[in-house]
Amino acid sequence: MIIGFDIGGTNIRALLIDSDSGEILSRAHSPSDGNEKQLLENLVALVEELKTYSTEEVTGIGLAIAGLIGRDGIVHYSPNLPDLVEFPIGARLQKLTGLPVFVGNDATAGAWAEARLGAGRGVDNFAFVALGTGIGTGLVINQNIVLGAHGFAGEAGHATTKSDGPTHITGLSGSWEYFASGNALGRLGRQAAEEGKFALGLKLAGSKEQITGLHVSKGLSSEDEQSLVIFDEFCRQVAIGVSNLITILDAEQIIIGGGLVQIGDLLTSGVKKWLPEFMFGWEYRPEVPIRLAELGIDAGSLGAGLLVHEMGELSK
C-alpha cells in the first residue's frame, strides 16, 4: 500500500493506493494553507487516517507539488505555496513517518499516472500537457519518466513562444503559459468582448471584466459562433507549444490533461488542426495522436504514489 498526495494552493488531496493494481482504496483531504509546521502536521494526520483503511502495511509516500521540485525532495519554489522556499519537505516527512518519500512536480506525477493507468498505457514516448490555470508538462521517454538533472524537467509552460510578448506573472516575457492556459482563454474572451465580438460572454458574465474561460467553454457547448472563433485562436496558441514538444521529443502521442479536458474532442481536434502550421516536415511524419487524459483530478496523487517504487530512493 502506498499513499499519494497532490498538494495544491488550497487543499491536499490524498489517496490510499494499491501499488500493484493502481486501485484507489480510500480518499482523504485537508487544507494546505498555513506554515511549514502546519502543512507537515496535516500530511502526517492524513497518513494516519488512511492507514486505518488499509489491511496491509503502508510502505511509501509520494508528494506531487507544482513548481521547481528537486530530486532531493526539496521544494525550491512553488507558485501555489509561496512560503515553502527551499523547504526539505521530503526529508521532514520521512523523519516524521518513518516511510520512504518521493517528491515531484505535479505534472510529472500526472504524466506517470497516465503512463501506468491512463491514456499513455503502452506508449513508449509521449508528453503530458496539463492545461489549467497555468500549463504543466510531464515527459515519458522510452517508458521512463524524465526528471532532469535537478528534477525540474517538463516546465514547458514557461518556455518562451514570443520573445517580445507580454510579461507573465513570473516576470518572463511571452511564455507559452501566458498565451495558452485557462487564464489565457479567459483573456481572449475579454479581448473579444472589448472589440464587440463576444456578446454571449457579456450576457453570461454581466461585464467584460468578469469573463473567464468558463464562459467561452459554455459558448462552445451551444455552438456560439463567436465562442468558436475565440477558441480557435486559443487552440492555435496551444498548438505552438505542442508542436515544439513533438519536434524536440519526436513524441508518439500528446496527452492533454488539466481542467480544460472537460471541453473534450473540440480541444484535441482544434489543436491538431493547427499543428501543420508550426511543424517542419509535417507531411512526412507519422501521425501524432492528440488524446485526452483519462485520470482527471486523481492523476497527480496517483502518479506521486506510484513513483515511490520507481524513484523513492532519491529522497532518502
SEVOTOR-729683 format. One record per residue (C-alpha): chain; y, x, z; residue in three letters. Coordinates in nm, 4 decimals, decimal comma, always signed. Each point is the difference from the previous one (the first is absolute). Layout:
BEGIN
+------+----------+----------+----------+------+
! unit !        Y !        X !        Z ! code !
+------+----------+----------+----------+------+
!    A !        Y !        X !        Z !  ala !
...
+------+----------+----------+----------+------+
This chain:
BEGIN
+------+----------+----------+----------+------+
! unit !        Y !        X !        Z ! code !
+------+----------+----------+----------+------+
!    A !  +0,0000 !  +0,0000 !  +0,0000 !  met !
!    A !  +0,3500 !  +0,1190 !  -0,0799 !  ile !
!    A !  +0,3478 !  -0,1367 !  +0,0672 !  ile !
!    A !  +0,2681 !  +0,0013 !  -0,2673 !  gly !
!    A !  +0,3707 !  -0,0464 !  +0,0674 !  phe !
!    A !  +0,2849 !  -0,0756 !  -0,2391 !  asp !
!    A !  +0,3238 !  +0,0724 !  +0,1880 !  ile !
!    A !  +0,3031 !  -0,1689 !  -0,1515 !  gly !
!    A !  +0,3591 !  -0,0188 !  +0,1116 !  gly !
!    A !  -0,0617 !  -0,3190 !  +0,2003 !  thr !
!    A !  -0,3725 !  -0,0457 !  +0,0564 !  asn !
!    A !  -0,3239 !  +0,1914 !  +0,0377 !  ile !
!    A !  -0,2946 !  -0,1499 !  -0,1886 !  arg !
!    A !  -0,3372 !  +0,1079 !  +0,1433 !  ala !
!    A !  -0,3532 !  -0,0499 !  -0,1342 !  leu !
!    A !  -0,3450 !  +0,0660 !  +0,1408 !  leu !
!    A !  -0,2051 !  +0,1191 !  -0,2971 !  ile !
!    A !  -0,3638 !  +0,0668 !  -0,0722 !  asp !
!    A !  +0,0332 !  +0,3384 !  -0,1713 !  ser !
!    A !  -0,3220 !  -0,0394 !  -0,2001 !  asp !
!    A !  +0,0816 !  -0,3337 !  -0,1607 !  ser !
!    A !  +0,3777 !  -0,0146 !  +0,0399 !  gly !
!    A !  -0,0380 !  -0,3423 !  +0,1614 !  glu !
!    A !  +0,2859 !  -0,1077 !  +0,2257 !  ile !
!    A !  -0,1504 !  -0,1132 !  +0,3297 !  leu !
!    A !  +0,3130 !  -0,0807 !  +0,1973 !  ser !
!    A !  +0,3793 !  +0,0084 !  -0,0212 !  arg !
!    A !  +0,2852 !  +0,0570 !  +0,2421 !  ala !
!    A !  +0,3736 !  +0,0627 !  -0,0165 !  his !
!    A !  +0,2875 !  +0,1178 !  +0,2135 !  ser !
!    A !  +0,3706 !  +0,0848 !  -0,0351 !  pro !
!    A !  +0,0803 !  +0,3481 !  -0,1312 !  ser !
!    A !  +0,3543 !  +0,0205 !  +0,1359 !  asp !
!    A !  +0,0950 !  +0,2071 !  +0,3000 !  gly !
!    A !  -0,0104 !  +0,3720 !  +0,0734 !  asn !
!    A !  -0,2853 !  +0,2450 !  -0,0503 !  glu !
!    A !  -0,1507 !  -0,0785 !  +0,3399 !  lys !
!    A !  +0,0022 !  -0,3749 !  -0,0629 !  gln !
!    A !  -0,1538 !  +0,0386 !  -0,3448 !  leu !
!    A !  -0,2865 !  +0,2086 !  +0,1374 !  leu !
!    A !  -0,0565 !  -0,2477 !  +0,2809 !  glu !
!    A !  -0,0209 !  -0,2832 !  -0,2524 !  asn !
!    A !  -0,2483 !  +0,1941 !  -0,2142 !  leu !
!    A !  -0,2223 !  +0,0815 !  +0,2975 !  val !
!    A !  +0,0061 !  -0,3637 !  +0,1123 !  ala !
!    A !  -0,1075 !  -0,1110 !  -0,3486 !  leu !
!    A !  -0,2833 !  +0,2538 !  -0,0009 !  val !
!    A !  -0,1261 !  -0,1322 !  +0,3320 !  glu !
!    A !  +0,0308 !  -0,3605 !  -0,1189 !  glu !
!    A !  -0,1955 !  +0,0602 !  -0,3203 !  leu !
!    A !  -0,2687 !  +0,1967 !  +0,1843 !  lys !
!    A !  -0,0881 !  -0,3179 !  +0,1857 !  thr !
!    A !  -0,0987 !  -0,1644 !  -0,3291 !  tyr !
!    A !  -0,2334 !  +0,2810 !  -0,1036 !  ser !
!    A !  -0,3671 !  +0,0179 !  +0,0918 !  thr !
!    A !  -0,0056 !  +0,3657 !  -0,1069 !  glu !
!    A !  +0,2030 !  +0,3027 !  +0,0996 !  glu !
!    A !  +0,3374 !  +0,0481 !  -0,1695 !  val !
!    A !  -0,0065 !  +0,3493 !  -0,1524 !  thr !
!    A !  +0,3434 !  +0,0497 !  -0,1576 !  gly !
!    A !  +0,3530 !  -0,1264 !  -0,0554 !  ile !
!    A !  +0,2118 !  +0,0004 !  -0,3165 !  gly !
!    A !  +0,3766 !  -0,0508 !  -0,0190 !  leu !
!    A !  +0,1907 !  -0,0991 !  -0,3143 !  ala !
!    A !  +0,3771 !  +0,0513 !  +0,0154 !  ile !
!    A !  +0,2666 !  +0,0009 !  -0,2718 !  ala !
!    A !  +0,1856 !  +0,3256 !  -0,0589 !  gly !
!    A !  -0,0646 !  +0,3733 !  +0,0235 !  leu !
!    A !  -0,3207 !  +0,0103 !  +0,2014 !  ile !
!    A !  -0,1501 !  +0,3458 !  +0,0379 !  gly !
!    A !  -0,3604 !  +0,1057 !  -0,0317 !  arg !
!    A !  +0,0457 !  +0,1258 !  +0,3564 !  asp !
!    A !  +0,0454 !  -0,3536 !  +0,1336 !  gly !
!    A !  +0,3762 !  +0,0367 !  +0,0410 !  ile !
!    A !  +0,2457 !  -0,2710 !  -0,1053 !  val !
!    A !  +0,2667 !  +0,2263 !  -0,1475 !  his !
!    A !  +0,2157 !  -0,2922 !  -0,1122 !  tyr !
!    A !  -0,0638 !  -0,3713 !  -0,0435 !  ser !
!    A !  +0,2681 !  -0,2382 !  -0,1314 !  pro !
!    A !  -0,1692 !  -0,2844 !  +0,1890 !  asn !
!    A !  -0,0080 !  +0,1929 !  +0,3284 !  leu !
!    A !  +0,3175 !  +0,2136 !  -0,0031 !  pro !
!    A !  -0,0413 !  +0,1070 !  +0,3641 !  asp !
!    A !  -0,3321 !  +0,1723 !  -0,0676 !  leu !
!    A !  +0,1294 !  +0,3258 !  -0,1456 !  val !
!    A !  -0,2461 !  +0,2921 !  +0,0174 !  glu !
!    A !  -0,2179 !  -0,2107 !  +0,2289 !  phe !
!    A !  -0,3635 !  +0,1231 !  +0,0430 !  pro !
!    A !  -0,1438 !  -0,3472 !  +0,0213 !  ile !
!    A !  -0,3504 !  +0,1083 !  -0,1019 !  gly !
!    A !  -0,0435 !  +0,2567 !  +0,2761 !  ala !
!    A !  +0,1590 !  -0,2272 !  +0,2602 !  arg !
!    A !  -0,2207 !  -0,2970 !  -0,0836 !  leu !
!    A !  -0,3111 !  +0,2167 !  -0,0142 !  gln !
!    A !  +0,0753 !  +0,1346 !  +0,3469 !  lys !
!    A !  +0,0478 !  -0,3509 !  +0,1387 !  leu !
!    A !  -0,3126 !  -0,1511 !  -0,1570 !  thr !
!    A !  -0,2362 !  +0,2968 !  -0,0323 !  gly !
!    A !  -0,0717 !  -0,1050 !  -0,3600 !  leu !
!    A !  +0,0541 !  +0,1812 !  -0,3334 !  pro !
!    A !  +0,3228 !  -0,1196 !  -0,1638 !  val !
!    A !  +0,1045 !  +0,0117 !  -0,3646 !  phe !
!    A !  +0,3669 !  -0,0604 !  -0,0844 !  val !
!    A !  +0,1147 !  -0,0584 !  -0,3570 !  gly !
!    A !  +0,2551 !  -0,1626 !  -0,2235 !  asn !
!    A !  -0,0490 !  -0,3753 !  -0,0329 !  asp !
!    A !  -0,0186 !  -0,0011 !  -0,3800 !  ala !
!    A !  -0,2470 !  +0,2896 !  +0,0048 !  thr !
!    A !  -0,2143 !  -0,1997 !  +0,2410 !  ala !
!    A !  +0,0345 !  -0,3098 !  -0,2186 !  gly !
!    A !  -0,1148 !  +0,1959 !  -0,3031 !  ala !
!    A !  -0,3151 !  +0,1131 !  +0,1814 !  trp !
!    A !  -0,0786 !  -0,3524 !  +0,1136 !  ala !
!    A !  +0,0270 !  -0,1230 !  -0,3579 !  glu !
!    A !  -0,2204 !  +0,2905 !  -0,1124 !  ala !
!    A !  -0,2737 !  -0,0856 !  +0,2471 !  arg !
!    A !  +0,0216 !  -0,3779 !  +0,0224 !  leu !
!    A !  +0,2471 !  -0,1397 !  -0,2515 !  gly !
!    A !  +0,1244 !  +0,0243 !  -0,3568 !  ala !
!    A !  -0,0731 !  +0,3746 !  -0,0205 !  gly !
!    A !  -0,3736 !  -0,0191 !  +0,0652 !  arg !
!    A !  -0,1848 !  +0,2109 !  -0,2556 !  gly !
!    A !  +0,3230 !  +0,1499 !  -0,1400 !  val !
!    A !  +0,0247 !  +0,3796 !  +0,0199 !  asp !
!    A !  +0,3731 !  +0,0406 !  -0,0620 !  asn !
!    A !  +0,2743 !  -0,2494 !  +0,0760 !  phe !
!    A !  +0,3430 !  -0,0451 !  +0,1527 !  ala !
!    A !  +0,0720 !  -0,2707 !  +0,2543 !  phe !
!    A !  +0,3568 !  -0,1308 !  -0,0160 !  val !
!    A !  +0,1153 !  -0,2151 !  +0,2910 !  ala !
!    A !  +0,2996 !  -0,2069 !  -0,1104 !  leu !
!    A !  +0,1689 !  -0,1488 !  +0,3029 !  gly !
!    A !  +0,3353 !  +0,0544 !  +0,1667 !  thr !
!    A !  -0,0362 !  +0,3531 !  -0,1342 !  gly !
!    A !  -0,2632 !  +0,1779 !  -0,2097 !  ile !
!    A !  -0,2943 !  +0,1908 !  +0,1431 !  gly !
!    A !  -0,2672 !  +0,1744 !  -0,2043 !  thr !
!    A !  -0,3435 !  +0,1417 !  +0,0718 !  gly !
!    A !  -0,2082 !  +0,2153 !  -0,2317 !  leu !
!    A !  -0,3768 !  +0,0200 !  -0,0460 !  val !
!    A !  -0,1188 !  +0,2905 !  -0,2157 !  ile !
!    A !  -0,3678 !  +0,0612 !  -0,0781 !  asn !
!    A !  -0,0893 !  -0,2540 !  +0,2721 !  gln !
!    A !  +0,1979 !  +0,1933 !  +0,2624 !  asn !
!    A !  +0,3169 !  -0,1090 !  +0,1741 !  ile !
!    A !  +0,2927 !  +0,2371 !  -0,0637 !  val !
!    A !  +0,1958 !  +0,1057 !  +0,3092 !  leu !
!    A !  +0,1852 !  +0,3010 !  -0,1382 !  gly !
!    A !  +0,0744 !  +0,3290 !  +0,1746 !  ala !
!    A !  +0,1742 !  -0,1663 !  +0,2939 !  his !
!    A !  -0,1237 !  -0,3597 !  -0,0223 !  gly !
!    A !  +0,3072 !  -0,1197 !  -0,1909 !  phe !
!    A !  -0,1639 !  -0,0641 !  -0,3399 !  ala !
!    A !  +0,0681 !  -0,3322 !  -0,1701 !  gly !
!    A !  +0,3702 !  -0,0555 !  +0,0722 !  glu !
!    A !  +0,0628 !  -0,1014 !  -0,3616 !  ala !
!    A !  +0,2427 !  -0,2710 !  +0,1063 !  gly !
!    A !  +0,2478 !  +0,2743 !  +0,0863 !  his !
!    A !  -0,0437 !  +0,1828 !  -0,3302 !  ala !
!    A !  +0,3125 !  -0,0064 !  -0,2167 !  thr !
!    A !  -0,0130 !  -0,2198 !  -0,3095 !  thr !
!    A !  +0,3750 !  +0,0055 !  -0,0761 !  lys !
!    A !  +0,1840 !  +0,3066 !  +0,1255 !  ser !
!    A !  +0,3451 !  -0,1563 !  -0,0336 !  asp !
!    A !  -0,1135 !  -0,3300 !  +0,1514 !  gly !
!    A !  +0,1309 !  -0,1691 !  +0,3148 !  pro !
!    A !  -0,0547 !  +0,1539 !  +0,3417 !  thr !
!    A !  -0,3027 !  -0,1303 !  +0,1860 !  his !
!    A !  -0,0097 !  -0,0465 !  +0,3802 !  ile !
!    A !  -0,1742 !  +0,3390 !  +0,0182 !  thr !
!    A !  +0,3135 !  +0,1643 !  -0,1396 !  gly !
!    A !  -0,1755 !  +0,0849 !  -0,3278 !  leu !
!    A !  +0,1395 !  -0,1159 !  -0,3321 !  ser !
!    A !  -0,2038 !  -0,2039 !  -0,2443 !  gly !
!    A !  -0,3362 !  -0,0142 !  +0,1773 !  ser !
!    A !  -0,2733 !  -0,2224 !  -0,1453 !  trp !
!    A !  -0,0022 !  -0,2083 !  +0,3177 !  glu !
!    A !  +0,3659 !  -0,0928 !  -0,0513 !  tyr !
!    A !  -0,0808 !  -0,1586 !  -0,3368 !  phe !
!    A !  -0,3528 !  -0,1372 !  +0,0397 !  ala !
!    A !  -0,0644 !  -0,1182 !  +0,3587 !  ser !
!    A !  +0,0154 !  -0,3484 !  +0,1465 !  gly !
!    A !  +0,3570 !  +0,0758 !  +0,1062 !  asn !
!    A !  +0,0753 !  +0,0918 !  -0,3604 !  ala !
!    A !  -0,1297 !  -0,3350 !  -0,1262 !  leu !
!    A !  +0,2436 !  -0,1751 !  +0,2320 !  gly !
!    A !  +0,2821 !  +0,2260 !  -0,1170 !  arg !
!    A !  -0,0754 !  -0,0869 !  -0,3625 !  leu !
!    A !  +0,0125 !  -0,3678 !  +0,0921 !  gly !
!    A !  +0,3397 !  +0,0396 !  +0,1671 !  arg !
!    A !  +0,1367 !  +0,1940 !  -0,2961 !  gln !
!    A !  -0,1178 !  -0,2698 !  -0,2397 !  ala !
!    A !  +0,1620 !  -0,2697 !  +0,2158 !  ala !
!    A !  +0,3305 !  +0,1877 !  -0,0040 !  glu !
!    A !  -0,0176 !  -0,0080 !  -0,3802 !  glu !
!    A !  -0,0785 !  -0,3728 !  -0,0001 !  gly !
!    A !  -0,3605 !  +0,0585 !  -0,1081 !  lys !
!    A !  -0,2012 !  -0,1208 !  +0,2992 !  phe !
!    A !  +0,0906 !  -0,3613 !  +0,0716 !  ala !
!    A !  -0,3277 !  -0,0760 !  +0,1761 !  leu !
!    A !  +0,0484 !  +0,2911 !  +0,2381 !  gly !
!    A !  +0,3430 !  -0,1305 !  +0,0985 !  leu !
!    A !  -0,1426 !  -0,3460 !  +0,0543 !  lys !
!    A !  -0,2864 !  +0,1268 !  +0,2161 !  leu !
!    A !  +0,1946 !  +0,2575 !  +0,2009 !  ala !
!    A !  +0,3322 !  -0,1785 !  +0,0340 !  gly !
!    A !  +0,2040 !  +0,3082 !  -0,0891 !  ser !
!    A !  -0,0297 !  +0,3146 !  -0,2080 !  lys !
!    A !  -0,0114 !  +0,2175 !  +0,3099 !  glu !
!    A !  -0,3089 !  -0,1801 !  +0,1360 !  gln !
!    A !  -0,2166 !  +0,0436 !  -0,3099 !  ile !
!    A !  -0,3177 !  +0,2033 !  +0,0572 !  thr !
!    A !  -0,3049 !  +0,0920 !  -0,2008 !  gly !
!    A !  -0,1701 !  -0,3082 !  +0,1399 !  leu !
!    A !  +0,2426 !  -0,2224 !  -0,1907 !  his !
!    A !  -0,0840 !  +0,1797 !  -0,3233 !  val !
!    A !  -0,3708 !  -0,0446 !  +0,0768 !  ser !
!    A !  +0,0496 !  -0,3730 !  +0,0552 !  lys !
!    A !  +0,1709 !  -0,0203 !  -0,3362 !  gly !
!    A !  -0,3015 !  +0,1615 !  -0,1647 !  leu !
!    A !  -0,2312 !  -0,2668 !  +0,1377 !  ser !
!    A !  +0,2102 !  -0,2688 !  -0,1698 !  ser !
!    A !  +0,0348 !  +0,2063 !  -0,3208 !  glu !
!    A !  +0,3774 !  +0,0124 !  +0,0367 !  asp !
!    A !  +0,1266 !  +0,1940 !  -0,3044 !  glu !
!    A !  +0,2679 !  +0,1941 !  +0,1875 !  gln !
!    A !  -0,2505 !  +0,1017 !  +0,2663 !  ser !
!    A !  -0,2355 !  +0,1250 !  -0,2697 !  leu !
!    A !  +0,2778 !  +0,2138 !  -0,1517 !  val !
!    A !  +0,0822 !  +0,1523 !  +0,3402 !  ile !
!    A !  -0,3664 !  +0,0658 !  +0,0694 !  phe !
!    A !  -0,0504 !  +0,1627 !  -0,3392 !  asp !
!    A !  +0,2646 !  +0,2599 !  +0,0859 !  glu !
!    A !  -0,1668 !  +0,0533 !  +0,3358 !  phe !
!    A !  -0,3354 !  +0,0603 !  -0,1715 !  cys !
!    A !  +0,1684 !  +0,2505 !  -0,2305 !  arg !
!    A !  +0,1182 !  +0,1967 !  +0,3022 !  gln !
!    A !  -0,3439 !  -0,0125 !  +0,1615 !  val !
!    A !  -0,1540 !  +0,1207 !  -0,3261 !  ala !
!    A !  +0,2212 !  +0,3092 !  -0,0057 !  ile !
!    A !  -0,1543 !  +0,1293 !  +0,3219 !  gly !
!    A !  -0,3499 !  -0,1166 !  -0,0863 !  val !
!    A !  +0,0201 !  +0,1808 !  -0,3349 !  ser !
!    A !  +0,0824 !  +0,3226 !  +0,1832 !  asn !
!    A !  -0,3007 !  -0,0438 !  +0,2279 !  leu !
!    A !  -0,2324 !  -0,0591 !  -0,2951 !  ile !
!    A !  +0,1435 !  +0,2968 !  -0,1907 !  thr !
!    A !  -0,0268 !  +0,2405 !  +0,2931 !  ile !
!    A !  -0,3374 !  -0,1148 !  +0,1343 !  leu !
!    A !  -0,1727 !  -0,1203 !  -0,3167 !  asp !
!    A !  -0,0925 !  -0,2970 !  +0,2176 !  ala !
!    A !  -0,2797 !  -0,2347 !  -0,1001 !  glu !
!    A !  +0,1654 !  -0,2908 !  +0,1725 !  gln !
!    A !  +0,3126 !  -0,1067 !  +0,1854 !  ile !
!    A !  -0,0410 !  -0,2323 !  +0,2983 !  ile !
!    A !  +0,3086 !  -0,1917 !  +0,1113 !  ile !
!    A !  +0,0111 !  -0,1106 !  +0,3617 !  gly !
!    A !  +0,2681 !  -0,0917 !  +0,2496 !  gly !
!    A !  +0,1817 !  -0,3270 !  +0,0492 !  gly !
!    A !  +0,0771 !  -0,0522 !  -0,3673 !  leu !
!    A !  -0,3683 !  -0,0478 !  -0,0914 !  val !
!    A !  +0,0548 !  -0,3683 !  +0,0772 !  gln !
!    A !  +0,1744 !  -0,0228 !  -0,3384 !  ile !
!    A !  -0,3389 !  +0,0572 !  -0,1578 !  gly !
!    A !  -0,0844 !  +0,0632 !  -0,3623 !  asp !
!    A !  +0,3616 !  -0,0308 !  -0,1123 !  leu !
!    A !  +0,0625 !  +0,3273 !  +0,1808 !  leu !
!    A !  -0,2873 !  +0,1954 !  -0,1509 !  thr !
!    A !  +0,0571 !  -0,1313 !  -0,3521 !  ser !
!    A !  +0,3750 !  +0,0551 !  +0,0304 !  gly !
!    A !  -0,0444 !  +0,3643 !  +0,1010 !  val !
!    A !  -0,2584 !  +0,0663 !  -0,2694 !  lys !
!    A !  +0,2304 !  -0,1447 !  -0,2662 !  lys !
!    A !  +0,2539 !  +0,2788 !  +0,0606 !  trp !
!    A !  -0,2327 !  +0,2988 !  +0,0389 !  leu !
!    A !  -0,0080 !  +0,0949 !  -0,3703 !  pro !
!    A !  +0,3786 !  +0,0458 !  +0,0140 !  glu !
!    A !  -0,0278 !  +0,2848 !  +0,2488 !  phe !
!    A !  -0,3265 !  +0,1777 !  -0,0707 !  met !
!    A !  -0,0733 !  +0,2879 !  -0,2332 !  phe !
!    A !  -0,2916 !  -0,0728 !  -0,2348 !  gly !
!    A !  -0,0598 !  -0,3522 !  +0,1317 !  trp !
!    A !  -0,1797 !  -0,1043 !  -0,3179 !  glu !
!    A !  -0,2458 !  +0,2893 !  +0,0338 !  tyr !
!    A !  -0,0861 !  -0,0557 !  +0,3650 !  arg !
!    A !  -0,2825 !  -0,2105 !  +0,1419 !  pro !
!    A !  +0,1208 !  -0,3255 !  +0,1499 !  glu !
!    A !  +0,1204 !  +0,0305 !  +0,3584 !  val !
!    A !  -0,0600 !  -0,3294 !  +0,1845 !  pro !
!    A !  +0,2707 !  -0,1214 !  +0,2379 !  ile !
!    A !  -0,1740 !  -0,1939 !  +0,2775 !  arg !
!    A !  +0,1041 !  -0,1846 !  +0,3110 !  leu !
!    A !  -0,1159 !  +0,1324 !  +0,3357 !  ala !
!    A !  -0,2661 !  -0,2075 !  +0,1748 !  glu !
!    A !  +0,0398 !  +0,0738 !  +0,3717 !  leu !
!    A !  +0,3502 !  -0,1298 !  +0,0698 !  gly !
!    A !  +0,1612 !  +0,0761 !  +0,3361 !  ile !
!    A !  -0,3247 !  +0,1470 !  +0,1373 !  asp !
!    A !  -0,0003 !  +0,2982 !  -0,2384 !  ala !
!    A !  +0,1946 !  +0,2431 !  +0,2185 !  gly !
!    A !  -0,1988 !  -0,0662 !  +0,3184 !  ser !
!    A !  -0,3310 !  +0,0065 !  -0,1857 !  leu !
!    A !  +0,0774 !  +0,3201 !  -0,1849 !  gly !
!    A !  +0,1228 !  +0,1796 !  +0,3110 !  ala !
!    A !  -0,3170 !  -0,0942 !  +0,1828 !  gly !
!    A !  -0,2267 !  +0,1043 !  -0,2846 !  leu !
!    A !  +0,1785 !  +0,3345 !  -0,0296 !  leu !
!    A !  -0,0970 !  +0,0946 !  +0,3547 !  val !
!    A !  -0,3456 !  +0,0905 !  -0,1283 !  his !
!    A !  +0,1375 !  +0,1673 !  -0,3121 !  glu !
!    A !  +0,2720 !  +0,2135 !  +0,1552 !  met !
!    A !  +0,0277 !  -0,0807 !  +0,3670 !  gly !
!    A !  -0,0554 !  +0,3635 !  +0,0914 !  glu !
!    A !  +0,3408 !  +0,0860 !  -0,1436 !  leu !
!    A !  +0,1755 !  -0,1522 !  +0,3000 !  ser !
!    A !  -0,2240 !  +0,1551 !  +0,2673 !  lys !
+------+----------+----------+----------+------+
